[in-house]
Structures are given as structure tokens and as C-alpha cells.
Amino acid sequence: MEIIPLASFKEVIDEIKMNGGDAAKFCYQCGICDVVCPWNRVTTFSMRKQIREATFGVSEMQEDIWRCTTCGRCPQRCPREVNQIEVMVSLRRVATGYDMFPPSVRPIRAVSAGLHAEGNPFGEERKTRGDWAEGLSVKAFTEETEVLYFPCCYTSYDPRLKKVAQATANILNKAGVDFGILGSKENCCGESVRKAGNEAVFKRLARENIKTFIENGVKKILVSSPHCFHTFKNEYPEFMVNFEVVHISQYLFELINEGKLTITKEYGKKVTYHDPCYLGRHNGTYDEPRAALQKIPALELAEMADARKDSLCCGMGGGRIWMETEKDERFSNLRVEQAIAVGAEVLATACPYCITALEDSRLVTNHAADIEIKDITEILQEVV
């Protein structure tokens, strides 16, 4: 493992403080963070050690500072209310400033370049961002449109995840929702690159999106990704703006309850629901996705171990969606096994990152024939 020490202890302490990691000083090393960290279910990792080193400015820009998935388990349980996420992101900002990336993290350079050039992490052409909607009667958003549907980069470009955006559009059309998309005018929300330590790129993306939203008269934003949801709702207000932000799982429940979306078919399968970290733990949305699924006739909903506030992270948060993870160290492998253990035929969720991780783990764990991975919109599309 490559270890690159920074200059003086004082310099590191000052850098960490300047980059938002001052919370480290409140830690009294109880170790609860290590107990709840999902990494310790697949390998050995000490968040407590990272926090202690940050406190005294002896952090080394090595692979461990990039492990945190920002799942929220440790700040949720910390008796001293230390925000470990802020500390880890601050260390990544320092490392990014010095261009110190271990091999498994180096793909983030290409991601940053793609975001800078085309507004998306894949480096795909900006002009094709709205191509997923071809033939679906999806209009361009105008100032008179009620809802902006912001699908996110994965659902705009990834072949598997485009199906989620398309299912969402079909449901919204059936419910008579007045919605539109901005297509090539959109940028990535910037959440993952911010958590990976590149604050400058995040701020650029955020300012450009905010400018676009304001110029186009956007007031209400509907999102598929919990990461977009969290960023627009909780982080864009740092730029003195506030938009009404709704996640699709919340909106579906609302449409069904108001009678705007009618379920006409049965779904005779056993389903279990995986709580995405940024929808559940970070933003408290647990009931609406389950309630929407429970409205479907003949659908049997089963709970896995590690559900709701104790949900097991898929492993893709904190920018790790762009980093390399060994096959036997993927949290999502454990999640698929948990779903199989309750007899589920479908593992449902409401996050593009989670779907990506779980689809891969379904193959890695040799359960491709045993269970399907679906977004809740894909399930509802089949029964309305």
C-alpha cells in the first residue's frame, strides 16, 4: 500500500480544519464507529483510527481515507455527535489538493474530467443526455411546467438505469402529471464528486445547475436518485436557493393516495425492499416506498435483516461508485444474500447506485437466476 505523508503536523491540522474536518477534535475514541461500520463485515477498517490521526495531524493520504461510503451509520450512533463524514471528506479534499490518489481511486480523475467537460461523470456527450426519453411523450421543461423531472446521470446514460427513467416517465404520463426535462441543459448534481473531495468541481456544477433552474423557472424538482435528492434539498441551500425537492418514492405514494395513479393488476411475487442510505438514514424516508409497494395486490413484502435506519449500505456512496472495490469486499454481496435468506424473488430499491451495486452482486454471488433487482418504479409500471 502506497503511503504518502504530508508535510508538518500543523499544516495537516490547518488543512483539515480549513476543509471542514474540525469535528474530529470532539472524538473520545469509544470505538462505536468501528462497531457499526459496514467495512468491518467484509474486511478490517478503523474509522476511529482515521479520526484520531486527523485530530493530531498525522493523517497519511493512503487508501483508508477513501473507504468511507458516507453511509451515515457512525454519525447516527456517535455519543459525541462527531460527524465522521465531514472529517473523511475533508481529508479527501486535502488529498485532492495534493493530487494524491492510490491506484483504486485514480478513476476519479477521469470522472472529474468528464464532469468538467460534459457535465456528467461518464464523459458522454451533453447533447445526448435526454435521449433516454425518445418516443415517450416527454416534453422539454418550460416556465409553465409544474414539475421538473431530473433523472440523474446514471438514469440518463447507463443502459440498465435508463429503464428506471423510462418507467418513471411512463408512470407520470399515466397519472397525468405536468412534467418536463431539461435534457442537455442539466449538469450532474455533483454529490459524488463532492464526497470524493473535489469541492471546486462540485461548486461549479451546483452554480451552473442553479442558474439553469432559475432561468427556466423551476420550482419543484422530482428526482430518481437519493443522492440528487439530498444534494438539492440539503446542500444547494448553501448557495442561498431553495427548491421544492421530492423523491420519486414519495411522489408515487402521493399519486396513489390521491387517486391519480390507479393500480389495475396483481404482482404475485415476494419482494423485499432495500433502504438507500441517502433516502433513509440521511433523509428519514422509510415508509413511503414500502407503503407504495403494499398498495399492489398480491405483492408480499418481506423485511430483510438490517432494515430501515439500520440498513446495510450498498457500498457505492461517498464517491465509491467511481472507485474499484474487490469482489469479496462488496457490501452489496451481503445484501443479496440477505434478500435470498427471506425468500425474496425481487429485491427492490429506489436508488440508481444501489441498483448498480446489487445487479453486479447478483452475478458475483451466483444468484442471477434466483432474484431480480428492480427499482420501485419498474414494479409499479407493470401494474398500472
C-alpha positions as CSV (number, residue, x, y, z in Angstrom):
1,M,0.0,0.0,0.0
2,E,1.4,3.4,-1.0
3,I,1.6,5.8,1.9
4,I,2.4,9.5,1.2
5,P,2.8,11.6,4.4
6,L,2.0,15.2,4.3
7,A,4.4,18.0,5.4
8,S,4.2,19.1,9.0
9,F,1.6,18.1,11.6
10,K,0.5,21.7,12.0
11,E,-0.1,22.0,8.2
12,V,-2.3,19.0,8.2
13,I,-4.3,20.1,11.1
14,D,-4.9,23.5,9.5
15,E,-5.7,21.9,6.2
16,I,-8.3,19.6,7.8
17,K,-9.9,22.5,9.7
18,M,-10.0,24.6,6.6
19,N,-11.7,21.8,4.7
20,G,-14.4,21.2,7.2
21,G,-13.0,18.4,9.4
22,D,-12.7,20.3,12.7
23,A,-15.3,17.9,14.2
24,A,-12.6,15.3,14.8
25,K,-11.5,17.1,18.0
26,F,-14.7,16.0,19.8
27,C,-13.9,12.3,19.4
28,Y,-13.1,10.4,22.7
29,Q,-12.2,7.2,20.9
30,C,-15.1,5.0,22.2
31,G,-15.0,2.9,19.0
32,I,-18.7,2.7,18.3
33,C,-17.9,3.9,14.8
34,D,-15.8,0.8,14.2
35,V,-18.5,-1.5,15.5
36,V,-21.2,-0.1,13.2
37,C,-19.1,0.4,10.1
38,P,-20.1,-2.0,7.3
39,W,-16.5,-2.3,6.2
40,N,-15.8,-4.5,9.2
41,R,-18.3,-7.0,7.8
42,V,-16.0,-7.7,4.8
43,T,-12.5,-6.6,5.9
44,T,-10.8,-4.7,8.7
45,F,-11.1,-0.9,8.8
46,S,-10.9,1.6,11.7
47,M,-12.8,4.8,11.4
48,R,-11.7,5.5,15.0
49,K,-8.0,5.4,13.8
50,Q,-8.8,7.8,10.9
51,I,-10.4,10.3,13.3
52,R,-7.6,10.1,15.8
53,E,-4.9,10.7,13.2
54,A,-6.9,13.6,11.8
55,T,-7.1,15.1,15.3
56,F,-3.3,15.2,15.6
57,G,-2.5,16.0,12.0
58,V,-0.7,12.7,11.3
59,S,-3.1,11.5,8.6
60,E,-1.4,9.9,5.6
61,M,-3.0,10.1,2.2
62,Q,-3.5,6.4,1.9
63,E,-6.3,4.1,0.7
64,D,-8.2,4.1,4.0
65,I,-9.3,7.7,3.8
66,W,-11.2,6.7,0.6
67,R,-13.1,3.8,2.1
68,C,-15.8,5.7,3.8
69,T,-19.1,5.4,1.8
70,T,-20.7,8.2,3.8
71,C,-23.5,5.8,4.8
72,G,-24.3,7.7,7.9
73,R,-24.1,4.8,10.4
74,C,-21.3,6.2,12.6
75,P,-22.6,9.8,13.0
76,Q,-26.0,8.2,13.7
77,R,-24.6,6.4,16.7
78,C,-21.8,8.6,17.9
79,P,-22.3,9.7,21.5
80,R,-20.2,12.8,20.9
81,E,-22.0,13.8,17.8
82,V,-18.8,13.8,15.7
83,N,-19.6,14.0,12.0
84,Q,-17.2,11.4,10.7
85,I,-18.3,12.1,7.2
86,E,-17.2,15.7,7.3
87,V,-13.8,14.6,8.6
88,M,-13.3,12.0,5.9
89,V,-14.4,14.3,3.2
90,S,-12.1,17.0,4.5
91,L,-9.2,14.5,4.3
92,R,-10.1,13.7,0.7
93,R,-10.2,17.4,-0.1
94,V,-6.6,17.7,1.2
95,A,-5.5,14.6,-0.8
96,T,-7.3,16.0,-3.9
97,G,-5.4,19.3,-3.5
98,Y,-2.1,17.5,-3.5
99,D,-3.3,15.1,-6.3
100,M,-2.7,12.1,-4.1
101,F,-4.7,9.2,-5.3
102,P,-4.0,5.5,-4.6
103,P,-4.5,3.2,-7.6
104,S,-8.0,2.1,-6.7
105,V,-9.1,5.8,-6.5
106,R,-7.5,7.1,-9.7
107,P,-10.6,6.6,-11.9
108,I,-11.9,9.7,-10.1
109,R,-9.6,11.8,-12.2
110,A,-11.4,10.7,-15.4
111,V,-14.8,11.3,-13.6
112,S,-13.8,14.8,-12.7
113,A,-12.6,15.5,-16.3
114,G,-16.0,14.2,-17.7
115,L,-17.9,16.4,-15.3
116,H,-15.8,19.4,-16.2
117,A,-16.1,18.8,-20.0
118,E,-19.6,17.4,-20.5
119,G,-21.4,17.8,-17.1
120,N,-21.5,14.1,-16.5
121,P,-19.1,11.6,-14.9
122,F,-19.1,9.3,-18.0
123,G,-17.7,11.9,-20.4
124,E,-20.7,11.2,-22.6
125,E,-21.9,14.0,-25.0
126,R,-24.0,16.5,-23.2
127,K,-26.4,16.7,-26.2
128,T,-27.4,13.0,-25.7
129,R,-28.4,13.5,-22.0
130,G,-32.1,13.4,-22.8
131,D,-32.0,10.7,-25.4
132,W,-33.5,8.1,-22.9
133,A,-36.9,9.9,-23.3
134,E,-37.2,9.4,-27.1
135,G,-40.7,8.2,-28.1
136,L,-42.1,8.6,-24.5
137,S,-44.0,11.8,-25.0
138,V,-41.7,13.7,-22.6
139,K,-41.7,17.4,-23.2
140,A,-39.0,20.0,-22.7
141,F,-39.4,21.8,-19.4
142,T,-40.7,25.4,-19.7
143,E,-41.6,28.0,-17.1
144,E,-45.2,27.0,-17.2
145,T,-44.4,23.3,-16.5
146,E,-45.3,22.2,-12.9
147,V,-42.6,19.6,-12.2
148,L,-39.0,19.2,-13.4
149,Y,-38.1,15.6,-13.6
150,F,-34.3,15.4,-13.0
151,P,-33.3,11.7,-13.6
152,C,-29.6,11.9,-12.7
153,C,-26.5,10.9,-14.7
154,Y,-26.9,7.1,-14.3
155,T,-30.5,7.0,-15.4
156,S,-29.7,9.3,-18.3
157,Y,-26.8,7.4,-19.7
158,D,-26.5,3.9,-18.3
159,P,-28.3,1.2,-20.4
160,R,-29.7,-0.6,-17.3
161,L,-30.7,2.5,-15.5
162,K,-32.3,4.2,-18.4
163,K,-35.1,1.7,-17.8
164,V,-35.8,3.5,-14.5
165,A,-36.1,6.9,-16.1
166,Q,-38.4,5.4,-18.8
167,A,-40.6,3.7,-16.2
168,T,-40.8,6.9,-14.2
169,A,-41.9,8.9,-17.3
170,N,-44.5,6.3,-18.2
171,I,-46.0,6.4,-14.7
172,L,-46.0,10.2,-14.7
173,N,-47.8,10.3,-18.0
174,K,-50.4,7.8,-16.9
175,A,-51.0,9.9,-13.8
176,G,-51.4,13.0,-15.9
177,V,-48.6,14.8,-14.2
178,D,-47.5,18.1,-15.9
179,F,-43.7,17.4,-16.1
180,G,-40.7,18.1,-18.3
181,I,-37.0,17.6,-18.5
182,L,-34.1,20.0,-19.2
183,G,-32.0,17.4,-21.0
184,S,-28.8,18.8,-22.3
185,K,-29.2,21.9,-20.1
186,E,-28.6,19.8,-17.0
187,N,-25.4,19.0,-15.2
188,C,-24.7,16.3,-12.7
189,C,-25.9,17.3,-9.2
190,G,-22.2,17.0,-8.1
191,E,-22.9,14.9,-5.0
192,S,-20.5,12.1,-5.6
193,V,-17.5,14.2,-6.7
194,R,-18.0,16.4,-3.6
195,K,-17.9,13.4,-1.3
196,A,-14.8,12.3,-3.2
197,G,-13.1,15.6,-2.2
198,N,-13.3,17.8,-5.3
199,E,-15.1,20.8,-3.9
200,A,-14.2,23.0,-6.8
201,V,-15.9,20.8,-9.4
202,F,-19.0,20.4,-7.2
203,K,-19.4,24.2,-6.8
204,R,-19.1,24.7,-10.5
205,L,-21.8,22.1,-11.2
206,A,-24.1,23.4,-8.5
207,R,-23.8,27.1,-9.6
208,E,-24.5,26.1,-13.3
209,N,-27.5,24.0,-12.3
210,I,-28.9,26.7,-10.0
211,K,-28.5,29.3,-12.8
212,T,-30.3,26.9,-15.2
213,F,-33.1,26.2,-12.7
214,I,-33.7,29.8,-12.1
215,E,-33.6,30.9,-15.7
216,N,-36.1,28.2,-16.6
217,G,-38.5,28.9,-13.8
218,V,-38.0,25.7,-11.9
219,K,-39.8,25.5,-8.6
220,K,-40.5,21.8,-8.0
221,I,-37.8,19.1,-8.7
222,L,-38.7,15.4,-8.9
223,V,-35.6,13.1,-8.7
224,S,-34.9,9.4,-9.1
225,S,-31.6,9.4,-7.2
226,P,-31.5,9.8,-3.4
227,H,-28.1,11.5,-3.9
228,C,-29.7,14.2,-6.1
229,F,-32.5,14.4,-3.6
230,H,-30.0,15.0,-0.7
231,T,-27.9,17.5,-2.6
232,F,-30.7,19.6,-4.0
233,K,-32.6,19.6,-0.7
234,N,-29.7,19.9,1.8
235,E,-26.6,21.2,0.0
236,Y,-27.8,23.6,-2.7
237,P,-29.3,25.9,0.0
238,E,-25.6,26.7,0.8
239,F,-25.9,28.8,-2.3
240,M,-28.9,30.8,-1.0
241,V,-31.6,29.0,-3.0
242,N,-34.4,26.7,-2.1
243,F,-36.4,24.4,-4.4
244,E,-39.1,22.0,-3.5
245,V,-37.4,18.6,-3.9
246,V,-39.3,15.3,-4.0
247,H,-38.0,11.8,-4.4
248,I,-40.0,9.6,-6.8
249,S,-40.8,7.1,-4.0
250,Q,-42.5,9.9,-2.1
251,Y,-44.3,11.1,-5.2
252,L,-45.6,7.7,-6.2
253,F,-47.2,7.2,-2.7
254,E,-48.8,10.6,-3.1
255,L,-50.1,9.9,-6.6
256,I,-51.6,6.6,-5.4
257,N,-53.2,8.1,-2.3
258,E,-54.7,10.9,-4.3
259,G,-56.2,8.6,-6.8
260,K,-54.2,9.9,-9.7
261,L,-52.4,6.6,-10.2
262,T,-54.6,3.5,-10.4
263,I,-53.2,0.1,-9.8
264,T,-55.0,-2.3,-12.1
265,K,-53.0,-5.6,-11.9
266,E,-51.6,-8.0,-9.4
267,Y,-47.9,-8.6,-8.7
268,G,-47.7,-12.1,-7.4
269,K,-44.2,-12.1,-6.1
270,K,-42.4,-11.9,-2.8
271,V,-40.5,-8.6,-2.6
272,T,-38.0,-7.2,-0.1
273,Y,-37.1,-3.5,0.0
274,H,-33.5,-2.1,0.4
275,D,-33.3,1.3,2.1
276,P,-30.8,3.5,0.3
277,C,-28.6,5.4,2.8
278,Y,-29.3,8.8,1.3
279,L,-33.0,8.3,1.2
280,G,-33.4,6.6,4.6
281,R,-30.7,7.3,7.1
282,H,-29.8,10.8,5.7
283,N,-33.3,12.0,5.0
284,G,-35.7,9.8,7.0
285,T,-37.8,8.4,4.1
286,Y,-38.6,4.8,5.1
287,D,-42.4,4.5,5.0
288,E,-43.4,5.9,1.6
289,P,-41.6,3.3,-0.6
290,R,-43.0,0.4,1.5
291,A,-46.5,1.9,1.5
292,A,-46.4,2.3,-2.3
293,L,-45.4,-1.3,-2.7
294,Q,-48.0,-2.5,-0.2
295,K,-50.7,-0.9,-2.3
296,I,-50.1,-3.5,-5.0
297,P,-52.4,-6.6,-4.9
298,A,-50.8,-10.0,-4.3
299,L,-47.4,-8.5,-3.6
300,E,-45.9,-10.0,-0.5
301,L,-43.4,-7.6,1.2
302,A,-40.8,-9.1,3.5
303,E,-38.2,-7.3,5.6
304,M,-34.5,-8.2,5.4
305,A,-32.1,-8.1,8.3
306,D,-30.6,-4.6,8.6
307,A,-33.6,-2.7,7.5
308,R,-34.7,1.0,7.8
309,K,-32.3,3.0,10.0
310,D,-30.0,0.0,10.3
311,S,-30.0,-0.6,6.5
312,L,-26.8,-2.1,5.2
313,C,-25.1,0.3,2.8
314,C,-24.7,-1.0,-0.8
315,G,-21.1,0.4,-0.8
316,M,-21.4,3.0,-3.7
317,G,-21.8,6.2,-1.7
318,G,-19.1,8.7,-0.8
319,G,-17.9,8.7,-4.5
320,R,-17.1,4.9,-4.3
321,I,-19.3,4.4,-7.3
322,W,-16.3,5.5,-9.3
323,M,-13.6,3.6,-7.3
324,E,-12.5,0.0,-7.5
325,T,-13.7,-2.4,-4.8
326,E,-12.5,-6.0,-4.6
327,K,-15.3,-8.5,-5.4
328,D,-15.1,-10.1,-1.9
329,E,-15.3,-6.7,-0.2
330,R,-18.6,-5.5,-1.6
331,F,-21.4,-4.9,0.9
332,S,-24.0,-5.5,-1.8
333,N,-22.9,-9.1,-1.9
334,L,-24.1,-9.4,1.7
335,R,-27.3,-7.6,0.8
336,V,-28.2,-10.0,-2.0
337,E,-27.6,-12.9,0.4
338,Q,-29.9,-11.3,3.0
339,A,-32.7,-10.9,0.3
340,I,-32.3,-14.6,-0.7
341,A,-32.5,-15.6,3.0
342,V,-36.0,-14.1,3.4
343,G,-37.1,-15.9,0.2
344,A,-37.5,-12.8,-1.9
345,E,-38.0,-13.1,-5.6
346,V,-37.4,-9.4,-6.2
347,L,-35.0,-7.1,-4.4
348,A,-36.5,-3.6,-4.8
349,T,-34.9,-0.3,-4.1
350,A,-35.1,3.3,-5.1
351,C,-31.5,4.4,-6.0
352,P,-29.5,4.1,-9.2
353,Y,-26.3,3.5,-7.2
354,C,-27.9,0.7,-5.2
355,I,-29.3,-1.0,-8.4
356,T,-25.9,-0.9,-10.0
357,A,-24.2,-2.5,-7.0
358,L,-26.9,-5.1,-6.4
359,E,-27.1,-6.1,-10.1
360,D,-23.4,-6.7,-10.1
361,S,-23.6,-8.7,-6.8
362,R,-26.4,-10.8,-8.1
363,L,-23.9,-12.1,-10.7
364,V,-20.9,-12.3,-8.4
365,T,-22.8,-14.3,-5.8
366,N,-24.2,-16.7,-8.5
367,H,-27.8,-15.7,-7.8
368,A,-28.7,-14.3,-11.3
369,A,-31.4,-16.9,-11.7
370,D,-32.7,-16.6,-8.1
371,I,-33.6,-13.0,-7.7
372,E,-34.4,-9.8,-9.7
373,I,-33.2,-6.3,-8.9
374,K,-35.8,-3.7,-9.6
375,D,-36.5,0.0,-8.9
376,I,-39.9,0.5,-7.4
377,T,-40.9,2.5,-10.5
378,E,-40.2,-0.6,-12.6
379,I,-42.5,-2.7,-10.4
380,L,-45.3,-0.1,-10.4
381,Q,-45.0,0.3,-14.2
382,E,-46.1,-3.3,-14.5
383,V,-49.3,-2.9,-12.5
384,V,-50.7,0.4,-13.6
